[in-house]
């Protein structure tokens, strides 16, 4: 469908934009996962081992 709608030189640009959106979504998934790990898992276990830590 993209080949029928866009000229040849813009199909590469479209792929670049699409891959940028995919990588951006993957990056935000990794950021959320690392934040949840740090706050839920690491911080809870750090309090058990070191009672004076925040």
The first five atom37 places (N, CA, C, CB, O) and aatype in JSON, in Angstrom:
{
  "aatype": [20, 20, 20, 20, 20, 20, 20, 20, 20, 20, 20, 20, 20, 20, 20, 20, 20, 20, 20, 20, 20, 20, 20, 20, 20, 20, 20, 20, 20, 20, 20, 20, 20, 20, 20, 20, 20, 20, 20, 20, 20, 20, 20, 20, 20, 20, 20, 20, 20, 20, 20, 20, 20, 20],
  "atom_mask": [
    [1, 1, 1, 1, 1],
    [1, 1, 1, 1, 1],
    [1, 1, 1, 1, 1],
    [1, 1, 1, 1, 1],
    [1, 1, 1, 1, 1],
    [1, 1, 1, 1, 1],
    [1, 1, 1, 1, 1],
    [1, 1, 1, 1, 1],
    [1, 1, 1, 1, 1],
    [1, 1, 1, 1, 1],
    [1, 1, 1, 1, 1],
    [1, 1, 1, 1, 1],
    [1, 1, 1, 1, 1],
    [1, 1, 1, 1, 1],
    [1, 1, 1, 1, 1],
    [1, 1, 1, 1, 1],
    [1, 1, 1, 1, 1],
    [1, 1, 1, 1, 1],
    [1, 1, 1, 1, 1],
    [1, 1, 1, 1, 1],
    [1, 1, 1, 1, 1],
    [1, 1, 1, 1, 1],
    [1, 1, 1, 1, 1],
    [1, 1, 1, 1, 1],
    [1, 1, 1, 1, 1],
    [1, 1, 1, 1, 1],
    [1, 1, 1, 1, 1],
    [1, 1, 1, 1, 1],
    [1, 1, 1, 1, 1],
    [1, 1, 1, 1, 1],
    [1, 1, 1, 1, 1],
    [1, 1, 1, 1, 1],
    [1, 1, 1, 1, 1],
    [1, 1, 1, 1, 1],
    [1, 1, 1, 1, 1],
    [1, 1, 1, 1, 1],
    [1, 1, 1, 1, 1],
    [1, 1, 1, 1, 1],
    [1, 1, 1, 1, 1],
    [1, 1, 1, 1, 1],
    [1, 1, 1, 1, 1],
    [1, 1, 1, 1, 1],
    [1, 1, 1, 1, 1],
    [1, 1, 1, 1, 1],
    [1, 1, 1, 1, 1],
    [1, 1, 1, 1, 1],
    [1, 1, 1, 1, 1],
    [1, 1, 1, 1, 1],
    [1, 1, 1, 1, 1],
    [1, 1, 1, 1, 1],
    [1, 1, 1, 1, 1],
    [1, 1, 1, 1, 1],
    [1, 1, 1, 1, 1],
    [1, 1, 1, 1, 1]
  ],
  "atom_positions": [
    [[0.82, -1.18, 0.0], [0.0, 0.0, 0.0], [0.87, 1.26, 0.0], [-0.94, -0.01, 1.2], [0.57, 2.22, -0.7]],
    [[1.94, 1.24, 0.78], [2.82, 2.41, 0.84], [3.48, 2.65, -0.51], [3.89, 2.22, 1.94], [3.65, 3.8, -0.93]],
    [[3.86, 1.58, -1.2], [4.49, 1.75, -2.51], [3.53, 2.37, -3.51], [4.98, 0.4, -3.03], [3.96, 3.08, -4.42]],
    [[2.23, 2.13, -3.36], [1.26, 2.71, -4.28], [0.96, 4.17, -3.95], [-0.03, 1.91, -4.26], [0.62, 4.95, -4.85]],
    [[1.07, 4.56, -2.69], [0.71, 5.92, -2.29], [1.86, 6.91, -2.33], [0.14, 5.9, -0.91], [1.67, 8.07, -2.68]],
    [[3.05, 6.45, -1.99], [4.2, 7.36, -1.91], [5.13, 7.16, -3.09], [4.96, 7.16, -0.58], [5.23, 6.05, -3.62]],
    [[5.82, 8.21, -3.51], [6.86, 8.03, -4.52], [8.02, 7.21, -3.94], [7.37, 9.4, -5.04], [8.14, 7.08, -2.72]],
    [[8.85, 6.69, -4.79], [9.93, 5.8, -4.38], [10.87, 6.37, -3.35], [10.71, 5.4, -5.56], [11.27, 5.68, -2.42]],
    [[11.24, 7.64, -3.5], [12.21, 8.23, -2.58], [11.61, 8.48, -1.2], [12.75, 9.53, -3.14], [12.36, 8.61, -0.23]],
    [[10.3, 8.55, -1.07], [9.68, 8.78, 0.24], [9.38, 7.49, 1.0], [8.4, 9.56, 0.07], [9.1, 7.52, 2.19]],
    [[9.44, 6.35, 0.32], [9.17, 5.09, 1.03], [10.28, 4.79, 2.04], [9.04, 3.93, 0.02], [10.0, 4.23, 3.1]],
    [[11.51, 5.15, 1.74], [12.6, 4.99, 2.7], [12.44, 5.91, 3.9], [13.94, 5.25, 2.04], [12.73, 5.53, 5.03]],
    [[11.97, 7.12, 3.65], [11.7, 8.06, 4.73], [10.58, 7.53, 5.62], [11.34, 9.44, 4.18], [10.65, 7.65, 6.85]],
    [[9.55, 6.96, 5.01], [8.45, 6.38, 5.78], [8.94, 5.25, 6.67], [7.34, 5.87, 4.84], [8.53, 5.16, 7.83]],
    [[9.79, 4.4, 6.16], [10.35, 3.3, 6.95], [11.18, 3.85, 8.11], [11.21, 2.38, 6.07], [11.14, 3.3, 9.21]],
    [[11.93, 4.91, 7.87], [12.73, 5.53, 8.93], [11.84, 6.07, 10.04], [13.6, 6.64, 8.35], [12.14, 5.89, 11.22]],
    [[10.76, 6.73, 9.68], [9.83, 7.27, 10.67], [9.17, 6.14, 11.45], [8.76, 8.15, 10.0], [9.01, 6.22, 12.66]],
    [[8.78, 5.08, 10.75], [8.14, 3.94, 11.41], [9.1, 3.26, 12.39], [7.66, 2.93, 10.36], [8.7, 2.91, 13.5]],
    [[10.34, 3.07, 11.99], [11.32, 2.44, 12.89], [11.63, 3.35, 14.07], [12.62, 2.11, 12.13], [11.87, 2.87, 15.18]],
    [[11.62, 4.65, 13.87], [11.83, 5.58, 14.97], [10.71, 5.48, 15.99], [11.93, 7.0, 14.46], [10.96, 5.54, 17.2]],
    [[9.47, 5.32, 15.52], [8.35, 5.18, 16.44], [8.43, 3.87, 17.21], [7.02, 5.26, 15.67], [8.13, 3.82, 18.4]],
    [[8.84, 2.81, 16.55], [8.97, 1.51, 17.22], [10.07, 1.57, 18.28], [9.29, 0.39, 16.2], [9.88, 1.09, 19.39]],
    [[11.21, 2.15, 17.94], [12.31, 2.25, 18.91], [11.95, 3.17, 20.07], [13.57, 2.75, 18.22], [12.38, 2.92, 21.2]],
    [[11.2, 4.2, 19.81], [10.77, 5.1, 20.89], [9.84, 4.37, 21.86], [10.06, 6.34, 20.3], [9.95, 4.55, 23.07]],
    [[8.93, 3.56, 21.33], [8.04, 2.79, 22.19], [8.82, 1.77, 23.01], [6.96, 2.1, 21.36], [8.53, 1.57, 24.19]],
    [[9.79, 1.12, 22.39], [10.61, 0.15, 23.1], [11.43, 0.82, 24.19], [11.54, -0.59, 22.12], [11.59, 0.27, 25.28]],
    [[11.94, 2.01, 23.91], [12.71, 2.76, 24.89], [11.85, 3.12, 26.09], [13.31, 4.02, 24.26], [12.3, 3.01, 27.23]],
    [[10.62, 3.56, 25.86], [9.76, 3.92, 26.99], [9.36, 2.68, 27.78], [8.51, 4.65, 26.49], [9.17, 2.77, 29.0]],
    [[9.23, 1.53, 27.13], [8.96, 0.27, 27.85], [10.12, -0.07, 28.78], [8.7, -0.89, 26.86], [9.91, -0.44, 29.93]],
    [[11.35, 0.04, 28.27], [12.52, -0.25, 29.11], [12.64, 0.74, 30.27], [13.8, -0.21, 28.26], [13.01, 0.35, 31.38]],
    [[12.33, 1.99, 30.02], [12.39, 3.0, 31.07], [11.37, 2.7, 32.16], [12.16, 4.4, 30.49], [11.68, 2.79, 33.35]],
    [[10.16, 2.34, 31.78], [9.13, 2.02, 32.76], [9.49, 0.76, 33.55], [7.78, 1.83, 32.07], [9.28, 0.71, 34.77]],
    [[10.02, -0.24, 32.86], [10.39, -1.47, 33.54], [11.51, -1.24, 34.54], [10.8, -2.53, 32.52], [11.48, -1.79, 35.64]],
    [[12.5, -0.43, 34.18], [13.6, -0.19, 35.11], [13.14, 0.65, 36.3], [14.76, 0.51, 34.39], [13.63, 0.46, 37.41]],
    [[12.21, 1.57, 36.07], [11.67, 2.36, 37.18], [10.88, 1.49, 38.14], [10.8, 3.5, 36.66], [11.03, 1.61, 39.36]],
    [[10.04, 0.61, 37.6], [9.26, -0.28, 38.47], [10.17, -1.22, 39.25], [8.26, -1.09, 37.65], [9.92, -1.49, 40.42]],
    [[11.24, -1.71, 38.61], [12.18, -2.58, 39.31], [12.86, -1.82, 40.44], [13.22, -3.14, 38.35], [12.98, -2.32, 41.56]],
    [[13.31, -0.61, 40.14], [14.04, 0.16, 41.15], [13.15, 0.51, 42.33], [14.61, 1.43, 40.54], [13.59, 0.45, 43.48]],
    [[11.92, 0.89, 42.07], [11.04, 1.31, 43.17], [10.41, 0.13, 43.91], [9.96, 2.21, 42.63], [10.29, 0.17, 45.13]],
    [[10.01, -0.9, 43.2], [9.29, -2.0, 43.83], [10.21, -3.08, 44.39], [8.35, -2.61, 42.84], [10.02, -3.52, 45.53]],
    [[11.18, -3.49, 43.64], [12.0, -4.63, 44.04], [13.24, -4.19, 44.8], [12.41, -5.45, 42.82], [13.47, -4.61, 45.93]],
    [[14.03, -3.33, 44.19], [15.31, -2.96, 44.79], [15.14, -2.16, 46.07], [16.14, -2.16, 43.8], [15.8, -2.43, 47.07]],
    [[14.25, -1.18, 46.05], [14.06, -0.33, 47.23], [13.48, -1.12, 48.39], [13.16, 0.86, 46.89], [13.87, -0.89, 49.54]],
    [[12.56, -2.04, 48.12], [11.98, -2.85, 49.19], [13.02, -3.77, 49.83], [10.81, -3.69, 48.65], [13.04, -3.94, 51.05]],
    [[13.89, -4.35, 49.01], [14.93, -5.22, 49.55], [16.04, -4.44, 50.23], [15.51, -6.09, 48.45], [16.66, -4.93, 51.17]],
    [[16.31, -3.24, 49.78], [17.35, -2.42, 50.4], [16.93, -2.01, 51.81], [17.66, -1.17, 49.55], [17.77, -1.92, 52.7]],
    [[15.66, -1.77, 52.01], [15.18, -1.4, 53.36], [15.32, -2.55, 54.32], [13.72, -0.94, 53.3], [15.59, -2.34, 55.5]],
    [[15.13, -3.78, 53.85], [15.27, -4.94, 54.73], [16.72, -5.15, 55.16], [14.75, -6.2, 54.03], [16.99, -5.5, 56.31]],
    [[17.65, -4.91, 54.23], [19.06, -5.14, 54.54], [19.67, -3.97, 55.3], [19.84, -5.4, 53.26], [20.48, -4.16, 56.21]],
    [[19.29, -2.76, 54.93], [19.85, -1.56, 55.53], [18.72, -0.7, 56.08], [20.7, -0.75, 54.51], [18.16, 0.1, 55.34]],
    [[18.35, -0.83, 57.35], [17.21, -0.12, 57.89], [17.34, 1.39, 57.89], [16.97, -0.57, 59.26], [16.33, 2.1, 57.95]],
    [[18.55, 1.91, 57.82], [18.72, 3.35, 57.86], [18.58, 3.99, 56.47], [20.07, 3.69, 58.44], [18.52, 5.22, 56.37]],
    [[18.53, 3.18, 55.4], [18.4, 3.77, 54.06], [16.96, 4.19, 53.79], [18.87, 2.76, 52.97], [16.02, 3.71, 54.43]],
    [[16.83, 5.09, 52.85], [15.5, 5.62, 52.52], [14.83, 4.75, 51.49], [15.58, 7.05, 52.01], [13.7, 5.03, 51.09]]
  ]
}
